[in-house]
Amino acid sequence: MPPRLVIFLAKPSVTERAVPIVNVHQAKTQLSRLLVQVENGEEVIIARNSKPVARLVPVQRQGKPRFGSWKDRISIDDSFFDPLPEEELAAWEGN
């Protein structure tokens, strides 16, 4: 007897909300209101002829880079400090 395949379908959470879909004309006329929704963490789908074409989502803000965050990620070989060959040195100096 072949193994039985069992599929469990997850029920949507009560807290999940449907993503609003607006057409292009609505998006153009109500862009400021849609941006407020997006700033509040919501997504908005923009559709053309009832077909989704774009998604407005909040931008993930990045913090300032921390000093030393690349430590142990980059290594410089000792040959980096060797003198350049004459022809390469001349090229750098414009000769």
PyRosetta script that sets phi, psi and omega in degrees:
from pyrosetta import init, pose_from_sequence

init()
pose = pose_from_sequence("MPPRLVIFLAKPSVTERAVPIVNVHQAKTQLSRLLVQVENGEEVIIARNSKPVARLVPVQRQGKPRFGSWKDRISIDDSFFDPLPEEELAAWEGN")
pose.set_psi(1, 127.7)
pose.set_omega(1, -179.3)
pose.set_phi(2, -68.9)
pose.set_psi(2, 154.0)
pose.set_omega(2, 179.1)
pose.set_phi(3, -63.6)
pose.set_psi(3, 146.4)
pose.set_omega(3, -178.0)
pose.set_phi(4, -89.2)
pose.set_psi(4, 134.5)
pose.set_omega(4, 177.7)
pose.set_phi(5, -94.4)
pose.set_psi(5, 123.2)
pose.set_omega(5, 179.8)
pose.set_phi(6, -117.0)
pose.set_psi(6, 128.1)
pose.set_omega(6, -179.8)
pose.set_phi(7, -117.6)
pose.set_psi(7, 127.1)
pose.set_omega(7, 176.6)
pose.set_phi(8, -103.3)
pose.set_psi(8, 125.3)
pose.set_omega(8, 177.5)
pose.set_phi(9, -97.7)
pose.set_psi(9, 125.7)
pose.set_omega(9, -179.2)
pose.set_phi(10, -77.6)
pose.set_psi(10, 135.4)
pose.set_omega(10, 175.1)
pose.set_phi(11, -76.8)
pose.set_psi(11, 142.4)
pose.set_omega(11, 176.4)
pose.set_phi(12, -65.2)
pose.set_psi(12, 142.8)
pose.set_omega(12, 179.9)
pose.set_phi(13, -67.8)
pose.set_psi(13, 149.1)
pose.set_omega(13, 178.0)
pose.set_phi(14, -64.0)
pose.set_psi(14, -29.8)
pose.set_omega(14, -177.7)
pose.set_phi(15, -81.5)
pose.set_psi(15, -14.1)
pose.set_omega(15, 179.3)
pose.set_phi(16, -71.0)
pose.set_psi(16, 137.8)
pose.set_omega(16, 178.4)
pose.set_phi(17, -115.9)
pose.set_psi(17, 148.3)
pose.set_omega(17, 177.1)
pose.set_phi(18, -67.9)
pose.set_psi(18, 141.3)
pose.set_omega(18, 178.1)
pose.set_phi(19, -77.6)
pose.set_psi(19, 125.0)
pose.set_omega(19, -179.1)
pose.set_phi(20, -67.6)
pose.set_psi(20, 141.2)
pose.set_omega(20, 176.9)
pose.set_phi(21, -115.2)
pose.set_psi(21, 125.1)
pose.set_omega(21, 178.9)
pose.set_phi(22, -122.8)
pose.set_psi(22, 148.7)
pose.set_omega(22, 177.6)
pose.set_phi(23, -82.1)
pose.set_psi(23, 170.0)
pose.set_omega(23, -174.0)
pose.set_phi(24, -60.5)
pose.set_psi(24, -41.8)
pose.set_omega(24, -179.5)
pose.set_phi(25, -61.8)
pose.set_psi(25, -45.3)
pose.set_omega(25, 177.6)
pose.set_phi(26, -61.2)
pose.set_psi(26, -42.5)
pose.set_omega(26, -178.4)
pose.set_phi(27, -62.1)
pose.set_psi(27, -39.5)
pose.set_omega(27, 179.8)
pose.set_phi(28, -68.3)
pose.set_psi(28, -40.6)
pose.set_omega(28, -176.0)
pose.set_phi(29, -81.6)
pose.set_psi(29, -21.1)
pose.set_omega(29, -176.4)
pose.set_phi(30, -121.1)
pose.set_psi(30, 28.1)
pose.set_omega(30, -174.8)
pose.set_phi(31, -58.4)
pose.set_psi(31, -42.9)
pose.set_omega(31, -179.1)
pose.set_phi(32, -60.1)
pose.set_psi(32, -44.0)
pose.set_omega(32, 179.5)
pose.set_phi(33, -65.6)
pose.set_psi(33, -39.5)
pose.set_omega(33, 178.9)
pose.set_phi(34, -65.0)
pose.set_psi(34, -38.4)
pose.set_omega(34, 179.0)
pose.set_phi(35, -65.9)
pose.set_psi(35, -34.7)
pose.set_omega(35, 175.9)
pose.set_phi(36, -63.6)
pose.set_psi(36, -42.2)
pose.set_omega(36, 177.7)
pose.set_phi(37, -60.1)
pose.set_psi(37, -44.4)
pose.set_omega(37, -178.5)
pose.set_phi(38, -66.1)
pose.set_psi(38, -40.0)
pose.set_omega(38, 177.5)
pose.set_phi(39, -62.1)
pose.set_psi(39, -27.3)
pose.set_omega(39, 177.8)
pose.set_phi(40, -85.1)
pose.set_psi(40, 9.1)
pose.set_omega(40, 174.3)
pose.set_phi(41, 95.6)
pose.set_psi(41, 3.5)
pose.set_omega(41, 179.7)
pose.set_phi(42, -88.8)
pose.set_psi(42, 160.6)
pose.set_omega(42, 172.4)
pose.set_phi(43, -106.4)
pose.set_psi(43, 152.2)
pose.set_omega(43, 176.1)
pose.set_phi(44, -135.2)
pose.set_psi(44, 132.5)
pose.set_omega(44, 177.1)
pose.set_phi(45, -100.2)
pose.set_psi(45, 133.2)
pose.set_omega(45, 176.0)
pose.set_phi(46, -106.0)
pose.set_psi(46, 129.1)
pose.set_omega(46, -176.4)
pose.set_phi(47, -119.2)
pose.set_psi(47, 148.9)
pose.set_omega(47, 172.4)
pose.set_phi(48, -120.7)
pose.set_psi(48, 124.6)
pose.set_omega(48, -176.9)
pose.set_phi(49, 54.1)
pose.set_psi(49, 42.9)
pose.set_omega(49, 178.2)
pose.set_phi(50, 66.2)
pose.set_psi(50, 12.9)
pose.set_omega(50, 177.3)
pose.set_phi(51, -112.0)
pose.set_psi(51, 123.5)
pose.set_omega(51, 179.8)
pose.set_phi(52, -60.5)
pose.set_psi(52, 131.4)
pose.set_omega(52, 180.0)
pose.set_phi(53, -125.4)
pose.set_psi(53, -20.0)
pose.set_omega(53, -177.5)
pose.set_phi(54, -151.0)
pose.set_psi(54, 156.4)
pose.set_omega(54, 178.6)
pose.set_phi(55, -129.2)
pose.set_psi(55, 124.9)
pose.set_omega(55, 173.3)
pose.set_phi(56, -91.5)
pose.set_psi(56, 122.0)
pose.set_omega(56, 180.0)
pose.set_phi(57, -132.8)
pose.set_psi(57, 154.9)
pose.set_omega(57, 177.8)
pose.set_phi(58, -65.0)
pose.set_psi(58, 144.7)
pose.set_omega(58, 176.1)
pose.set_phi(59, -76.7)
pose.set_psi(59, 133.5)
pose.set_omega(59, 176.5)
pose.set_phi(60, -79.7)
pose.set_psi(60, 109.1)
pose.set_omega(60, -178.8)
pose.set_phi(61, -75.4)
pose.set_psi(61, 137.1)
pose.set_omega(61, 179.1)
pose.set_phi(62, -103.8)
pose.set_psi(62, 142.5)
pose.set_omega(62, 177.6)
pose.set_phi(63, -75.7)
pose.set_psi(63, 175.6)
pose.set_omega(63, 177.7)
pose.set_phi(64, -68.2)
pose.set_psi(64, 144.7)
pose.set_omega(64, 176.7)
pose.set_phi(65, -65.5)
pose.set_psi(65, 140.1)
pose.set_omega(65, 179.8)
pose.set_phi(66, -91.9)
pose.set_psi(66, 140.3)
pose.set_omega(66, 176.9)
pose.set_phi(67, -61.9)
pose.set_psi(67, 130.9)
pose.set_omega(67, 178.7)
pose.set_phi(68, 87.7)
pose.set_psi(68, 7.2)
pose.set_omega(68, -177.0)
pose.set_phi(69, -69.7)
pose.set_psi(69, -18.8)
pose.set_omega(69, 177.7)
pose.set_phi(70, -95.9)
pose.set_psi(70, 5.7)
pose.set_omega(70, 179.9)
pose.set_phi(71, -58.2)
pose.set_psi(71, 137.2)
pose.set_omega(71, 179.8)
pose.set_phi(72, 67.7)
pose.set_psi(72, 8.4)
pose.set_omega(72, 174.7)
pose.set_phi(73, -102.0)
pose.set_psi(73, -23.2)
pose.set_omega(73, -177.5)
pose.set_phi(74, -122.5)
pose.set_psi(74, 137.0)
pose.set_omega(74, 173.8)
pose.set_phi(75, -131.2)
pose.set_psi(75, 143.6)
pose.set_omega(75, 179.9)
pose.set_phi(76, -113.7)
pose.set_psi(76, 123.3)
pose.set_omega(76, 180.0)
pose.set_phi(77, -67.8)
pose.set_psi(77, 147.1)
pose.set_omega(77, -179.4)
pose.set_phi(78, -60.6)
pose.set_psi(78, -26.1)
pose.set_omega(78, -180.0)
pose.set_phi(79, -67.3)
pose.set_psi(79, -14.3)
pose.set_omega(79, 177.4)
pose.set_phi(80, -59.0)
pose.set_psi(80, -32.1)
pose.set_omega(80, -176.4)
pose.set_phi(81, -90.6)
pose.set_psi(81, -0.6)
pose.set_omega(81, 177.3)
pose.set_phi(82, -67.4)
pose.set_psi(82, 149.9)
pose.set_omega(82, 177.2)
pose.set_phi(83, -61.7)
pose.set_psi(83, 148.0)
pose.set_omega(83, 178.9)
pose.set_phi(84, -73.5)
pose.set_psi(84, 150.0)
pose.set_omega(84, 172.3)
pose.set_phi(85, -61.5)
pose.set_psi(85, 153.1)
pose.set_omega(85, -174.7)
pose.set_phi(86, -55.0)
pose.set_psi(86, -44.9)
pose.set_omega(86, -176.4)
pose.set_phi(87, -68.1)
pose.set_psi(87, -35.1)
pose.set_omega(87, 177.7)
pose.set_phi(88, -71.8)
pose.set_psi(88, -38.7)
pose.set_omega(88, 177.2)
pose.set_phi(89, -62.7)
pose.set_psi(89, -41.2)
pose.set_omega(89, 177.8)
pose.set_phi(90, -63.1)
pose.set_psi(90, -39.0)
pose.set_omega(90, 179.4)
pose.set_phi(91, -64.3)
pose.set_psi(91, -39.9)
pose.set_omega(91, 179.4)
pose.set_phi(92, -67.8)
pose.set_psi(92, -33.3)
pose.set_omega(92, -178.3)
pose.set_phi(93, -85.9)
pose.set_psi(93, -2.4)
pose.set_omega(93, 177.8)
pose.set_phi(94, 80.6)
pose.set_psi(94, 22.0)
pose.set_omega(94, 179.6)
pose.set_phi(95, -95.9)
pose.dump_pdb("model.pdb")
